[in-house]
Amino acid sequence: MIELGYSLSVRFPDPPQTDYRTADVRALRHDLFCGDVYLADGEQELSTAWGWVPVLDFAWALCDIVEQLDEDPRGSRAAAIQRADLDFTQSTELLRFARRFGLVEVFATWLDEDPVVVRHATLRREARDFLQDVLADLTDLHPGLADNPNIWTVQARFPRV
């Protein structure tokens, strides 16, 4: 089992003049909705405490990475390690993903901890649920966001499993 979560920062609020209906992908992914994120498997937790992580970008990138880890046509039978990194744009820190067979290990470069280990299918389901939950929360906070075509695109690309 894996748990994904976030909190929005009060130190880095969105600019008050933001028009969420017309915000472009760059703004949505990198300039808005800053906070902290965490990923836990019940034993280990990988979390940020920086306050500036773009939460929507994290959820979106996580879904992209899960799909990237599934490019081998042998799927969970693939013995070769498939790797991907999620970088945090304002620092050199990374979440490193390594999939072998059906398991994915997730390492945080800023922590000296054991990796979070999760089944790939579980990570896919939870990442998509997390993205959809983040989008639902953000559209509740900013109603104009629900009218943004970029949000429609990401919702359609990564539906709940």
C-alpha positions in Angstrom: 0.0 0.0 0.0 1.1 3.5 -0.7 -0.1 6.9 0.5 0.4 10.1 -1.3 -0.4 13.5 0.2 0.2 17.2 0.1 -0.3 20.5 1.8 -0.4 23.9 0.3 2.0 26.6 1.5 0.8 29.8 3.1 4.4 31.2 2.6 4.1 31.0 -1.2 0.5 31.9 -2.1 -0.6 32.1 -5.7 -0.6 35.7 -7.1 -4.0 37.3 -6.4 -4.5 38.4 -10.0 -4.2 34.9 -11.3 -6.8 34.0 -13.9 -7.1 30.2 -13.4 -9.3 29.8 -16.5 -6.5 30.9 -18.8 -3.4 29.8 -17.0 -1.0 28.0 -19.3 0.7 24.7 -18.7 3.9 26.3 -17.4 2.1 28.4 -14.8 -0.1 25.4 -13.7 2.9 23.1 -13.4 5.6 25.4 -12.0 4.3 28.7 -10.7 1.0 27.9 -8.9 -0.1 25.7 -6.0 3.1 25.5 -4.0 3.4 23.4 -0.9 4.8 20.1 0.2 4.3 16.5 -0.8 4.8 13.1 0.8 4.9 9.5 -0.3 4.7 6.7 2.2 4.4 2.9 2.3 3.5 2.4 5.9 7.1 1.9 7.0 9.0 4.6 5.1 8.0 8.2 4.3 9.6 10.4 1.8 8.4 14.0 2.3 9.5 17.5 1.5 9.5 20.3 4.0 10.4 23.2 1.7 7.0 24.8 1.1 7.7 25.6 -2.6 7.1 22.3 -4.3 4.6 22.8 -7.2 1.9 20.3 -6.0 0.1 19.9 -9.3 3.3 19.4 -11.1 4.3 16.7 -8.7 1.0 14.8 -9.2 1.2 15.3 -13.0 4.9 14.2 -13.2 4.3 11.2 -11.0 1.6 9.9 -13.4 4.0 10.5 -16.3 6.8 8.6 -14.5 4.5 5.6 -13.7 3.7 5.4 -17.5 7.4 5.7 -18.4 8.2 2.8 -16.0 5.8 0.7 -18.0 7.3 1.1 -21.5 8.9 -2.4 -21.5 6.4 -4.6 -23.4 7.1 -7.4 -21.0 5.6 -5.4 -18.2 5.9 -7.0 -14.8 7.9 -9.9 -16.3 10.7 -7.5 -17.3 13.9 -8.3 -15.5 15.8 -5.3 -16.7 15.6 -2.3 -14.3 13.6 0.6 -15.6 14.5 3.9 -14.1 13.1 7.4 -14.0 13.7 10.6 -12.0 11.3 13.2 -10.8 13.3 16.4 -10.3 12.3 19.4 -8.2 12.8 22.4 -10.4 14.1 24.8 -7.7 16.8 22.5 -6.4 19.0 19.6 -7.4 17.0 17.0 -5.4 15.3 14.1 -7.0 12.9 11.3 -6.4 14.4 8.3 -8.1 12.2 5.4 -9.3 13.5 2.0 -10.2 11.2 -0.8 -11.4 12.1 -4.4 -11.7 9.5 -7.0 -12.3 6.3 -5.6 -10.7 8.0 -3.6 -7.9 9.0 0.0 -7.9 11.5 1.4 -5.4 11.4 5.1 -4.7 14.4 6.9 -3.3 14.7 10.5 -2.2 18.1 12.1 -2.7 17.7 14.5 0.2 17.0 11.8 2.7 19.2 9.0 4.0 16.4 6.5 4.3 15.5 3.1 2.8 13.3 3.4 -0.3 9.6 3.2 -0.4 8.7 0.0 -2.2 5.3 -0.5 -4.0 3.8 -2.6 -6.7 3.7 -0.8 -10.0 0.0 -1.4 -10.5 -0.7 0.1 -7.0 1.6 3.1 -7.8 -0.3 3.7 -11.1 -3.7 3.6 -9.3 -2.7 5.7 -6.4 -0.8 8.3 -8.6 -3.9 8.8 -10.8 -6.2 9.0 -7.8 -3.8 11.5 -6.2 -3.8 13.6 -9.3 -7.6 13.6 -9.6 -8.0 14.4 -5.9 -5.5 17.3 -6.2 -7.4 18.6 -9.2 -10.7 18.3 -7.3 -9.3 20.1 -4.3 -7.8 22.9 -6.4 -10.9 23.4 -8.5 -12.9 23.7 -5.2 -10.5 26.4 -4.0 -10.3 28.1 -7.4 -13.6 27.6 -9.3 -12.2 29.1 -12.6 -9.6 26.3 -12.8 -12.4 23.8 -13.8 -12.8 25.9 -17.0 -9.2 25.6 -18.0 -8.7 23.4 -21.1 -5.2 22.3 -19.8 -6.9 20.8 -16.8 -9.4 19.0 -19.0 -6.5 17.5 -20.9 -4.7 16.2 -17.9 -7.9 14.8 -16.4 -8.6 12.9 -19.6 -5.0 11.7 -20.0 -4.8 10.2 -16.5 -8.3 9.0 -15.4 -8.8 7.1 -12.3 -8.0 3.4 -12.7 
